[in-house]
Amino acid sequence: MFKKEGCGVIATSNKQGEVNVAIYAAPHVVDDETLAWGMTEGRTHSNVMENPKAAYLYMYAGAGYSGVRLSLKLKRIEDSGEMLDAIKVRTMEIVGPEAAAAVKHAAYFTVIEVRPLI
């Protein structure tokens, strides 16, 4: 579902319904119902602290475009631990040390709905 060559986007909103959209890496798959992402202290993190619902779109090139749209609900956020360490390592490898240092949280989401991209 999450091919290496793809691109992800997460959408969140605060209590007032003000929407934020951000480029996000492919998630860490925890189990059949749970995905995890690293988060900085930005708007996405602030929004899910106020409103636990989010949407994630992952797209990759193929015959046309392929991918998935997910409806999510925040389960929990961890500020330390193995998942956060793994996310920081992957961020360091893909983006670099500054980006890895900015990641402060591991956010776990329950997948509520899975829909095709198109």
Beta strands, then each sheet from edge to edge (+ up, - down):
strand 1: 7-13
strand 2: 19-24
strand 3: 28-31
strand 4: 34-39
strand 5: 53-61
strand 6: 65-78
strand 7: 105-116
sheet 1: 2+ 1- 5+ 6- 7+ 4- 3+
end
